[in-house]
Amino acid sequence: MKKVVLSAMALMIGSLAFAQSSTDPSAPGVQQANSLSPDPLANAVENTQSGVENYQLVRQEGTASSVYIDQSGGGTGVGNLIYVRQSGDVNGNQALSGEDNRADVRQSGTENEGFVRQEGDGNRAGMIQDASVSQSIGYIRQGTGQNAEDNYAGIEQSNGTNNSAWIQQTYDNSEALTLQNGSNHQALTTQNANPNNSDGHNARVEQNGDGQMSYVDQEGSNGQADVLQNGAGNYSDVQQSGGGAIVATNDADVDQNGTGNKSFINQSDKENASVVSQDGGLNKSHVIQSGVGANASNVRQLGDRNYARQDQVNGTAGSGSNLAQINQGDVTNAVALSPNNALFNETNAILNTVGALSPDGTVDNVAFQNQDGSGNTASSEQFADTAFGGIFAGYSKQVQTGNDNNAAVFQNYNDDNSQTSFNDNNSALQVQTGNSNTAGLIQVGSDHDAWMIQDG
């Protein structure tokens, strides 16, 4: 039999104690208030349920309302449902109604569903679904139309499989945190910040396990997306657009540890930055940056048989210069060469390579960089391991269309004349179309292939 509870007011106000298990101390915290509601006279709902197929429905209107619902009794709940809606008449961010509300939702077991919707400014929502959670859904929606600012949403799903977490936030300055442990989870974060005195949004996703999927979509300027995935076969997709702003200044940071992971980043408009770090083999990264330039992309891969691609397009007249760097096999020295360090000191004074072979070397990696516009810089750095043979040490391809571009490929430049075994079988192709372009290429070892084409 289904048990239905309709609550309007309760006597107790609990503490917002959302368990933050983030491994990054800079991750946004959920514990942002000592009590659920900052106003002791505001409406409050508290209820605890255990068992199966429980329903809890709460509707509140006004300011500083609070909800605490716990359906985790016994840790064996099945098919429970929580629906919370906190709303008010927000008008141009002037009225107090619908502001400073708090919602804390907790569920344990399988096939549970939690839904929280908050309208207005300064709201906080935390949701925990744990204890061998499987096939559960967590959904938090904050904002209504173009009236919502400074909201926070956090969802944690642990120790299960096939869970889904969805956070949707509109307007300005909101933060979202998703934590998932287990396998085959899905995390979806959508944030829309229009340029109304907006400093943008912040979204962080942390997933531990195999087969996880993260999708972050941010529209507006000054957005930040941070994705951390530990395990195998994970997928990350970050979409960032300026939302009409010429200068977007969005940042994306993706870290993947394991094998067979995939990362895709798409940024539009101006002055965006992205960093992708993949530690393991058989990983793939693709970064697209378009608009009016001054974008920067850095991809670092450590492991064998990885693939990295960067596409930067700023064909508009007066566009800023883009920077693209791919480093495969030598994370330690990646920063020293960015962005190609004056064409690596004019191609290392014509092949006067120095330094010992980096212990981070890898094999069979592919790097592809494509830039359309003027004044761009591309750097591809590949470092193989003499102790581990492969079909080829590395393959690098660079294509630049426009004027005043710089392209550099460095393959095994750390090898010096004291090495008894070189890293062989590298291939490099550089194609530049336009005027006043510069290309540099260093390959150390034997049996390499190199093509340099300049048309202009």
C-alpha positions as CSV (number, residue, x, y, z in Angstrom):
1,M,0.0,0.0,0.0
2,K,1.3,3.4,-0.8
3,K,1.6,5.9,2.0
4,V,1.0,9.6,1.2
5,V,1.9,12.4,3.5
6,L,1.0,16.1,2.7
7,S,2.8,18.4,5.1
8,A,2.5,22.2,5.5
9,M,4.4,22.9,8.7
10,A,6.5,21.1,11.2
11,L,8.0,22.2,14.6
12,M,11.6,21.3,14.1
13,I,14.3,22.8,11.9
14,G,17.2,20.5,11.2
15,S,20.7,21.3,10.1
16,L,21.7,21.2,6.4
17,A,24.3,18.5,6.7
18,F,24.8,17.4,3.1
19,A,27.8,15.1,3.1
20,Q,30.5,16.5,0.9
21,S,33.0,13.8,-0.1
22,S,34.7,15.9,-2.8
23,T,38.4,15.1,-3.1
24,D,39.0,18.7,-4.2
25,P,39.2,21.2,-1.3
26,S,38.2,24.0,-3.7
27,A,34.9,22.3,-4.6
28,P,31.9,24.3,-3.6
29,G,30.5,23.2,-0.2
30,V,26.9,22.5,0.5
31,Q,27.1,23.3,4.2
32,Q,26.3,27.0,3.8
33,A,24.0,27.5,6.8
34,N,23.9,26.3,10.4
35,S,20.2,25.7,10.1
36,L,17.9,24.9,7.3
37,S,16.2,28.3,7.5
38,P,17.8,31.6,8.5
39,D,14.5,32.8,9.8
40,P,13.1,31.1,12.9
41,L,9.6,32.3,12.1
42,A,9.5,30.9,8.6
43,N,7.6,27.8,7.5
44,A,9.4,24.5,8.1
45,V,8.6,20.9,7.1
46,E,10.4,17.9,8.6
47,N,9.5,14.3,8.0
48,T,11.1,10.8,8.3
49,Q,10.0,7.7,6.4
50,S,11.2,4.2,6.0
51,G,10.1,1.2,3.9
52,V,8.9,1.0,0.3
53,E,6.8,3.2,-2.0
54,N,6.6,6.2,0.3
55,Y,5.4,9.5,-1.1
56,Q,6.3,12.9,0.3
57,L,4.9,16.0,-1.4
58,V,5.7,19.5,-0.1
59,R,4.7,22.9,-1.5
60,Q,5.9,26.2,0.1
61,E,5.5,29.8,-0.9
62,G,7.4,32.7,0.6
63,T,10.8,33.5,2.1
64,A,13.2,31.5,4.1
65,S,11.1,28.3,4.2
66,S,12.8,25.0,4.9
67,V,12.2,21.3,4.1
68,Y,14.0,18.3,5.6
69,I,12.9,14.9,4.4
70,D,14.6,11.6,5.2
71,Q,13.5,8.4,3.5
72,S,16.7,6.5,4.3
73,G,15.5,4.6,7.4
74,G,17.0,1.1,7.3
75,G,18.8,1.7,4.0
76,T,16.4,-0.6,2.1
77,G,13.9,1.8,0.6
78,V,12.4,0.9,-2.8
79,G,10.4,3.1,-5.1
80,N,10.2,6.1,-2.8
81,L,9.3,9.5,-4.1
82,I,10.0,13.0,-2.8
83,Y,8.7,16.2,-4.5
84,V,9.5,19.6,-3.1
85,R,8.5,23.0,-4.6
86,Q,9.4,26.3,-3.0
87,S,8.2,29.3,-4.9
88,G,7.2,32.9,-4.7
89,D,6.5,36.0,-6.8
90,V,9.9,37.1,-7.7
91,N,9.8,40.4,-9.7
92,G,13.0,41.8,-11.1
93,N,15.0,40.4,-8.1
94,Q,13.4,43.1,-6.0
95,A,10.8,41.3,-3.9
96,L,11.9,39.0,-1.0
97,S,9.3,36.4,-1.8
98,G,10.8,33.1,-3.0
99,E,14.3,33.8,-1.5
100,D,16.6,32.1,0.9
101,N,14.7,28.8,1.0
102,R,16.4,25.5,2.1
103,A,15.7,21.9,1.0
104,D,17.5,18.8,2.3
105,V,16.4,15.5,0.8
106,R,17.8,12.0,1.7
107,Q,17.0,8.6,0.2
108,S,18.4,5.1,0.4
109,G,17.8,1.9,-1.6
110,T,16.8,1.4,-5.2
111,E,14.6,3.0,-7.8
112,N,14.0,6.1,-5.7
113,E,13.2,9.5,-7.1
114,G,13.8,12.9,-5.6
115,F,12.7,16.2,-7.2
116,V,13.3,19.7,-5.8
117,R,12.2,22.9,-7.5
118,Q,13.1,26.3,-6.1
119,E,12.2,29.7,-7.5
120,G,14.0,32.9,-6.6
121,D,17.3,33.9,-5.2
122,G,19.7,32.6,-2.6
123,N,18.2,29.2,-2.4
124,R,20.0,26.0,-1.2
125,A,19.2,22.4,-2.1
126,G,21.0,19.3,-1.2
127,M,20.1,15.7,-2.1
128,I,21.7,12.4,-0.9
129,Q,20.8,9.0,-2.4
130,D,23.0,6.3,-0.9
131,A,23.3,2.8,0.6
132,S,23.6,0.7,-2.6
133,V,21.5,3.1,-4.6
134,S,20.6,1.7,-8.0
135,Q,18.4,3.1,-10.8
136,S,17.5,6.2,-8.8
137,I,16.9,9.7,-10.1
138,G,17.9,13.0,-8.4
139,Y,16.6,16.3,-10.0
140,I,17.1,19.8,-8.8
141,R,15.6,22.8,-10.7
142,Q,16.4,26.3,-9.6
143,G,15.2,29.5,-11.2
144,T,12.1,30.6,-13.0
145,G,12.3,32.5,-16.3
146,Q,14.9,35.2,-15.9
147,N,14.6,35.7,-12.2
148,A,17.1,33.6,-10.1
149,E,20.5,34.4,-8.7
150,D,23.1,33.0,-6.2
151,N,21.5,29.5,-5.9
152,Y,23.3,26.4,-4.8
153,A,22.4,22.7,-5.7
154,G,24.2,19.5,-4.7
155,I,23.5,15.9,-5.4
156,E,25.4,12.9,-4.1
157,Q,24.7,9.3,-5.3
158,S,26.9,6.6,-3.9
159,N,27.5,2.9,-4.0
160,G,25.2,1.9,-6.8
161,T,24.7,1.6,-10.5
162,N,22.6,3.3,-13.2
163,N,21.7,6.4,-11.2
164,S,20.9,9.8,-12.8
165,A,21.5,13.2,-11.4
166,W,20.2,16.4,-13.1
167,I,20.8,19.9,-12.0
168,Q,19.2,22.8,-13.9
169,Q,19.9,26.4,-13.0
170,T,18.9,29.7,-14.8
171,Y,20.2,33.2,-14.6
172,D,23.2,34.4,-12.5
173,N,25.9,33.2,-10.2
174,S,24.7,29.7,-9.3
175,E,26.7,26.7,-8.2
176,A,26.2,23.0,-8.8
177,L,28.0,20.0,-7.4
178,T,27.4,16.4,-8.4
179,L,29.2,13.5,-6.7
180,Q,28.7,9.9,-7.9
181,N,30.3,6.6,-6.9
182,G,29.7,3.3,-8.6
183,S,29.2,2.6,-12.2
184,N,27.1,3.6,-15.2
185,H,25.9,6.8,-13.7
186,Q,24.7,9.9,-15.6
187,A,25.2,13.5,-14.5
188,L,23.6,16.4,-16.4
189,T,24.2,20.0,-15.4
190,T,22.6,22.9,-17.4
191,Q,23.2,26.5,-16.4
192,N,22.0,29.6,-18.2
193,A,23.5,32.9,-17.1
194,N,22.3,35.9,-19.1
195,P,24.5,39.0,-19.0
196,N,22.6,40.9,-16.2
197,N,25.4,41.8,-13.8
198,S,26.3,38.2,-14.0
199,D,29.6,36.6,-12.9
200,G,28.5,33.3,-14.4
201,H,28.0,29.8,-13.1
202,N,30.2,27.2,-11.5
203,A,29.6,23.5,-12.1
204,R,31.6,20.6,-10.7
205,V,31.1,16.9,-11.3
206,E,33.1,14.1,-9.6
207,Q,32.5,10.5,-10.7
208,N,34.4,7.5,-9.3
209,G,33.8,4.2,-11.1
210,D,33.4,2.8,-14.6
211,G,31.1,3.7,-17.4
212,Q,30.2,7.1,-16.0
213,M,28.8,10.0,-18.2
214,S,28.9,13.7,-17.4
215,Y,27.3,16.5,-19.5
216,V,27.8,20.1,-18.6
217,D,26.1,22.9,-20.6
218,Q,26.7,26.5,-19.6
219,E,25.4,29.5,-21.5
220,G,26.7,33.0,-20.6
221,S,30.0,34.6,-19.7
222,N,32.4,33.8,-16.9
223,G,31.3,30.2,-16.5
224,Q,33.4,27.5,-14.9
225,A,33.1,23.8,-15.4
226,D,35.2,21.2,-13.6
227,V,34.9,17.5,-14.2
228,L,36.9,14.7,-12.4
229,Q,36.4,11.1,-13.5
230,N,38.3,8.1,-12.0
231,G,37.8,4.8,-13.7
232,A,37.5,3.2,-17.1
233,G,35.2,3.9,-20.1
234,N,34.0,7.3,-18.8
235,Y,32.7,10.1,-21.0
236,S,32.7,13.9,-20.4
237,D,31.0,16.5,-22.5
238,V,31.4,20.2,-21.7
239,Q,29.5,22.9,-23.8
240,Q,30.1,26.5,-23.1
241,S,28.8,29.5,-25.0
242,G,28.9,33.2,-24.5
243,G,25.1,33.6,-24.6
244,G,25.5,36.7,-26.7
245,A,28.4,38.2,-24.9
246,I,31.4,39.0,-27.1
247,V,33.9,38.2,-24.4
248,A,32.9,34.8,-22.8
249,T,35.9,34.1,-20.6
250,N,34.6,30.6,-19.8
251,D,36.9,28.0,-18.3
252,A,36.7,24.2,-18.6
253,D,38.9,21.7,-16.7
254,V,38.5,17.9,-17.3
255,D,40.6,15.3,-15.5
256,Q,40.2,11.7,-16.3
257,N,42.2,8.9,-14.7
258,G,41.9,5.4,-16.2
259,T,41.7,3.7,-19.6
260,G,39.3,4.2,-22.5
261,N,38.0,7.6,-21.4
262,K,36.7,10.3,-23.7
263,S,36.5,14.0,-23.3
264,F,34.8,16.5,-25.6
265,I,34.8,20.3,-25.0
266,N,33.1,22.9,-27.2
267,Q,33.6,26.6,-26.4
268,S,32.4,29.6,-28.4
269,D,33.0,33.3,-28.5
270,K,36.1,34.9,-27.0
271,E,38.8,34.4,-24.4
272,N,37.8,30.9,-23.3
273,A,40.2,28.4,-21.8
274,S,40.3,24.7,-21.5
275,V,42.6,22.1,-19.9
276,V,42.2,18.4,-20.4
277,S,44.4,15.9,-18.4
278,Q,44.1,12.2,-19.1
279,D,46.2,9.6,-17.3
280,G,45.9,6.1,-18.8
281,G,45.8,4.5,-22.1
282,L,43.3,4.5,-25.0
283,N,41.9,7.9,-24.1
284,K,40.5,10.4,-26.5
285,S,40.2,14.2,-26.3
286,H,38.6,16.6,-28.7
287,V,38.4,20.4,-28.1
288,I,36.6,22.9,-30.3
289,Q,36.9,26.6,-29.8
290,S,35.3,29.0,-32.1
291,G,34.3,32.7,-32.3
292,V,36.5,35.8,-32.2
293,G,39.6,34.2,-30.9
294,A,42.0,34.7,-27.9
295,N,41.1,31.2,-26.8
296,A,43.5,28.7,-25.2
297,S,43.5,24.9,-25.1
298,N,45.8,22.6,-23.3
299,V,45.7,18.8,-23.6
300,R,47.9,16.5,-21.5
301,Q,47.9,12.8,-21.9
302,L,50.0,10.2,-20.1
303,G,49.7,6.6,-21.4
304,D,49.8,4.6,-24.6
305,R,47.6,4.8,-27.7
306,N,45.9,8.1,-26.8
307,Y,44.3,10.5,-29.3
308,A,44.0,14.3,-29.0
309,R,42.5,16.8,-31.4
310,Q,42.1,20.6,-31.2
311,D,40.1,22.8,-33.6
312,Q,40.3,26.5,-33.2
313,V,38.4,28.8,-35.6
314,N,38.5,32.6,-35.5
315,G,38.2,33.6,-39.1
316,T,36.5,36.9,-38.3
317,A,38.5,40.0,-39.1
318,G,40.1,41.5,-36.0
319,S,40.0,38.3,-34.0
320,G,42.4,37.5,-31.2
321,S,45.1,34.9,-31.4
322,N,44.5,31.4,-30.2
323,L,46.9,29.1,-28.4
324,A,46.8,25.3,-28.7
325,Q,49.1,22.8,-27.0
326,I,49.1,19.0,-26.9
327,N,51.5,17.1,-24.7
328,Q,51.7,13.4,-24.8
329,G,54.0,11.5,-22.5
330,D,55.8,14.3,-20.7
331,V,53.5,16.0,-18.2
332,T,56.4,17.2,-16.2
333,N,57.9,19.4,-18.9
334,A,54.6,20.4,-20.5
335,V,54.4,23.9,-19.0
336,A,58.0,24.7,-20.0
337,L,57.2,24.5,-23.7
338,S,53.9,26.3,-23.6
339,P,53.1,28.0,-25.9
340,N,56.0,26.5,-27.9
341,N,58.6,28.7,-26.1
342,A,59.5,30.9,-29.0
343,L,59.4,28.0,-31.3
344,F,61.5,26.1,-28.8
345,N,64.3,28.5,-29.0
346,E,64.3,28.7,-32.8
347,T,64.1,24.9,-33.1
348,N,66.7,24.4,-30.4
349,A,69.4,26.2,-32.3
350,I,69.1,23.8,-35.2
351,L,68.8,20.4,-33.4
352,N,71.1,20.8,-30.4
353,T,68.8,18.8,-28.2
354,V,69.7,18.5,-24.5
355,G,68.4,16.6,-21.5
356,A,67.7,13.0,-20.5
357,L,64.7,11.0,-21.7
358,S,61.6,11.8,-19.6
359,P,60.4,8.8,-17.6
360,D,56.8,9.7,-18.6
361,G,57.3,8.4,-22.1
362,T,54.5,6.7,-24.0
363,V,53.9,5.2,-27.5
364,D,51.5,5.1,-30.3
365,N,49.8,8.5,-29.6
366,V,48.1,10.7,-32.2
367,A,47.9,14.5,-32.1
368,F,45.9,16.7,-34.5
369,Q,45.6,20.5,-34.4
370,N,43.6,22.6,-36.8
371,Q,43.6,26.4,-36.6
372,D,41.8,28.9,-38.9
373,G,42.7,32.5,-38.5
374,S,45.7,34.7,-37.9
375,G,48.3,35.0,-35.2
376,N,47.7,31.5,-33.8
377,T,50.2,29.3,-32.1
378,A,50.1,25.5,-32.1
379,S,52.5,23.2,-30.2
380,S,52.6,19.4,-30.3
381,E,54.9,17.6,-27.9
382,Q,55.3,13.8,-28.0
383,F,57.7,11.7,-25.9
384,A,58.1,8.0,-26.4
385,D,59.6,5.3,-24.1
386,T,62.7,3.5,-25.4
387,A,61.9,0.5,-23.1
388,F,58.5,0.0,-24.7
389,G,58.1,-0.5,-28.4
390,G,55.1,0.4,-30.5
391,I,53.9,0.7,-34.0
392,F,55.1,4.2,-34.0
393,A,56.3,6.5,-31.2
394,G,53.9,9.3,-32.2
395,Y,52.0,10.9,-35.0
396,S,51.4,14.6,-35.2
397,K,49.5,16.7,-37.7
398,Q,49.1,20.5,-37.7
399,V,47.0,22.5,-40.2
400,Q,46.9,26.3,-40.0
401,T,45.1,28.7,-42.4
402,G,45.8,32.4,-42.2
403,N,48.7,34.7,-41.6
404,D,51.4,35.2,-38.9
405,N,50.8,31.7,-37.4
406,N,53.3,29.6,-35.5
407,A,53.5,25.8,-35.6
408,A,55.9,23.5,-33.7
409,V,56.3,19.8,-33.4
410,F,58.7,18.3,-30.8
411,Q,59.1,14.5,-30.9
412,N,61.6,13.0,-28.4
413,Y,63.6,16.1,-28.2
414,N,64.8,15.0,-24.7
415,D,66.9,12.3,-26.3
416,D,70.6,13.3,-26.6
417,N,73.7,11.8,-28.0
418,S,74.4,9.8,-24.9
419,Q,71.3,7.7,-25.5
420,T,72.1,4.2,-26.7
421,S,68.5,3.6,-27.8
422,F,66.4,6.3,-29.5
423,N,62.7,6.5,-29.9
424,D,62.1,5.8,-33.5
425,N,59.3,5.8,-36.1
426,N,57.7,9.2,-35.5
427,S,55.7,11.0,-38.1
428,A,54.9,14.6,-38.4
429,L,52.9,16.7,-41.0
430,Q,52.7,20.5,-40.9
431,V,50.6,22.5,-43.4
432,Q,50.4,26.3,-43.4
433,T,48.4,28.3,-45.9
434,G,48.9,32.1,-45.8
435,N,51.7,34.6,-45.3
436,S,54.4,35.2,-42.7
437,N,53.9,31.8,-41.1
438,T,56.6,30.0,-39.1
439,A,57.1,26.3,-38.6
440,G,59.5,24.3,-36.4
441,L,60.1,20.6,-36.2
442,I,62.4,18.5,-34.0
443,Q,62.7,14.7,-34.3
444,V,65.4,12.7,-32.5
445,G,66.2,9.1,-33.4
446,S,65.8,7.2,-36.7
447,D,63.2,6.1,-39.2
448,H,61.1,9.2,-38.8
449,D,58.9,10.8,-41.4
450,A,58.4,14.6,-41.7
451,W,56.5,16.8,-44.1
452,M,56.4,20.6,-44.0
453,I,54.2,22.5,-46.5
454,Q,53.9,26.3,-46.6
455,D,51.7,27.9,-49.2
456,G,51.6,31.7,-49.3
